[in-house]
Amino acid sequence: MVGRHSRTRLFSSPAGIAATAAVGVALAVGGTVGAVSLTSGEAAPQPTVADVPVSAPTTAATPPASPSPSASVPPSPSPSPTVTASPKATRSQAASRSRPRTAAPKPAPTTKKPTPTRNVVDSGSCGASFYDEGQLTANGESFDPSAMTAAHKTLPFDTMVRVTNPANGKSVTVRINDRGPFIDGRCLDLSRAAFAAIASVDVGALTVRYEVLG
């Protein structure tokens, strides 16, 4: 009875009441702080995967594995050669479509050299024949039946003579490089080609008009 009375007296004193109030305030403050801490801990946002930058993984280049020296590979047969088309030619210069075009210069007219005119120093009519065989002419040339040449008894070598067939008006100019003919009534012996230029070789001989050109 004494102890229980003393305890009642202790808490009923002003000091006990103040102590009790202090404990209550402390408990109230502590509970508020704890609640605030819990509330702030729950509201803290958690980092998401999108917010964290992810760097691309780098792969180190691995060197190719060296072939084993012990493994022997039989040589493969060489393929037969194939025919490849030759490369097409390509233009090495740029197109000139955008460049201004200039007119090509006209070629200057070529003037033909006038053929020197020869004067007729002698003329006449006589019989003419042809020949197509022979090795050398009288001036030492090799006889050529296709050349425009002729034989005369007295005219100097290299004299030019125009021979005309009066029957058809055809004429040919020959160069004297041989002697002949040695038949009466004939003064010229033409090569086969020269005779064929004014008449048929089937004729054999005909009367011609000659003009000695100086």
C-alpha positions in Angstrom: 0.0 0.0 0.0 2.8 2.3 0.7 4.6 1.6 -2.6 1.6 2.0 -4.7 0.8 5.3 -3.0 4.2 6.6 -3.6 4.1 5.9 -7.3 0.8 7.6 -7.6 2.2 10.6 -5.9 5.2 10.6 -8.2 3.2 10.9 -11.4 0.8 13.4 -9.9 3.6 15.8 -9.1 4.3 18.7 -11.5 7.7 17.2 -12.4 6.2 13.9 -13.4 3.6 15.6 -15.4 6.3 17.6 -17.3 8.3 14.5 -17.9 5.3 12.6 -19.2 4.5 15.5 -21.6 8.1 15.5 -22.8 8.0 11.8 -23.6 4.8 12.3 -25.5 6.1 15.1 -27.5 9.3 13.1 -28.3 7.2 10.2 -29.4 5.0 12.4 -31.5 8.0 14.1 -33.2 9.7 10.7 -33.8 6.6 9.3 -35.3 6.2 12.3 -37.7 9.8 12.1 -38.8 9.5 8.4 -39.4 6.4 8.8 -41.4 8.0 11.5 -43.5 11.0 9.2 -44.1 8.8 6.4 -45.1 6.8 8.6 -47.4 9.9 10.1 -49.1 11.3 6.6 -49.5 8.2 5.3 -51.2 8.0 8.3 -53.5 11.6 8.1 -54.8 11.4 7.1 -58.5 13.3 4.0 -59.5 15.6 4.4 -62.6 14.2 2.7 -65.7 16.1 0.9 -68.4 15.4 3.7 -71.0 17.1 6.3 -68.7 20.4 4.4 -68.5 22.5 4.8 -71.7 23.6 1.5 -73.1 26.8 1.4 -75.1 27.0 -0.9 -78.1 29.2 -3.9 -77.4 32.5 -3.8 -79.2 33.7 -7.0 -80.7 37.4 -7.5 -81.1 38.5 -8.8 -84.5 39.7 -12.3 -84.2 42.5 -13.3 -86.5 41.6 -16.1 -89.0 42.7 -19.4 -87.8 45.8 -20.6 -89.6 45.4 -23.8 -91.5 46.9 -26.8 -89.8 50.2 -27.8 -91.4 49.4 -31.4 -91.0 46.2 -31.2 -93.1 47.2 -31.9 -96.7 44.8 -30.8 -99.4 45.1 -32.4 -102.8 45.7 -29.9 -105.6 42.5 -29.1 -107.6 42.7 -29.4 -111.4 43.3 -26.1 -113.1 40.2 -24.9 -115.0 40.3 -24.8 -118.7 40.9 -21.3 -120.1 37.8 -19.4 -121.1 37.5 -17.0 -124.0 36.7 -13.5 -122.9 35.4 -10.8 -125.1 37.8 -7.9 -125.8 37.0 -4.7 -124.0 35.0 -2.2 -125.9 36.7 1.1 -126.8 35.7 3.9 -124.6 35.9 7.6 -125.4 38.7 9.2 -123.6 37.6 12.7 -124.3 34.6 14.5 -122.9 31.6 15.2 -125.0 31.7 18.5 -126.7 28.0 19.2 -126.8 28.3 22.2 -124.5 31.2 23.7 -126.4 30.6 26.3 -129.1 30.9 24.9 -132.5 32.9 26.6 -135.2 32.4 26.1 -138.9 35.0 23.8 -140.5 37.3 25.7 -142.8 36.5 25.0 -146.5 39.4 23.3 -148.3 41.1 25.6 -150.7 40.5 24.7 -154.3 43.5 22.9 -155.8 44.7 24.3 -159.1 45.7 21.7 -161.6 49.0 22.4 -163.3 48.3 23.1 -166.9 49.6 20.5 -169.2 52.4 21.9 -171.2 51.3 22.3 -174.8 53.6 20.9 -177.5 54.1 22.4 -180.8 53.6 20.3 -183.9 56.9 20.5 -185.8 56.1 18.0 -188.5 53.1 16.0 -189.7 52.0 13.7 -192.4 50.3 10.4 -193.2 51.7 6.9 -193.6 51.1 3.3 -192.8 51.4 2.0 -189.2 51.6 -1.5 -187.9 52.3 -3.0 -184.4 54.6 -5.6 -182.8 54.5 -7.3 -179.5 57.7 -9.3 -179.4 61.3 -8.3 -178.7 63.9 -8.3 -176.0 65.6 -4.9 -176.3 64.8 -1.8 -178.2 67.3 0.2 -180.3 67.9 2.6 -177.4 68.7 -0.3 -175.0 65.4 -0.5 -173.1 63.6 -3.7 -172.4 60.7 -3.9 -174.8 57.3 -3.5 -173.1 54.3 -4.3 -175.4 51.9 -2.5 -172.9 53.9 0.8 -172.9 52.9 3.6 -175.2 56.0 3.5 -177.5 56.8 3.1 -181.2 59.6 2.6 -183.6 60.6 5.1 -186.3 63.4 5.0 -188.9 64.9 8.4 -188.3 63.2 10.4 -185.5 65.4 11.0 -182.4 64.8 8.7 -179.4 62.3 10.1 -176.8 60.5 12.1 -179.5 56.8 12.3 -178.8 54.5 11.6 -181.8 50.7 11.9 -181.8 49.1 9.2 -183.9 45.5 9.5 -185.1 43.2 7.0 -186.8 41.2 9.1 -189.3 38.6 6.4 -189.5 37.3 6.9 -186.0 39.2 10.0 -184.7 40.9 8.2 -181.9 44.5 9.3 -181.2 47.4 8.2 -179.0 50.7 9.8 -178.1 53.7 7.5 -178.3 57.4 7.9 -177.5 60.0 6.8 -180.0 62.5 4.3 -178.5 63.1 1.8 -181.3 63.9 1.6 -185.0 61.6 0.3 -187.8 59.5 -0.7 -189.5 61.5 -1.9 -192.5 58.6 -2.4 -194.8 57.8 0.0 -197.7 54.8 2.4 -197.1 55.0 2.2 -193.3 56.7 4.8 -191.1 55.6 3.7 -187.6 55.6 0.4 -185.8 53.5 0.8 -182.6 53.5 -1.3 -179.6 50.5 -3.6 -179.2 48.9 -1.4 -176.5 49.4 1.8 -178.5 47.9 0.3 -181.7 44.9 -1.1 -179.6 44.2 2.4 -178.4 43.2 3.6 -181.9 42.1 0.4 -183.7 41.6 -3.3 -183.4 44.7 -5.4 -183.4 42.9 -7.8 -185.8 43.4 -5.1 -188.5 47.1 -5.6 -188.4 48.0 -2.3 -190.2 46.2 0.9 -191.3 46.9 4.4 -192.6 47.3 7.0 -189.8 48.0 10.7 -189.5 51.0 11.5 -187.4 52.1 14.8 -185.7 55.7 15.2 -184.4 55.5 17.2 -181.2 58.4 19.5 -180.2 
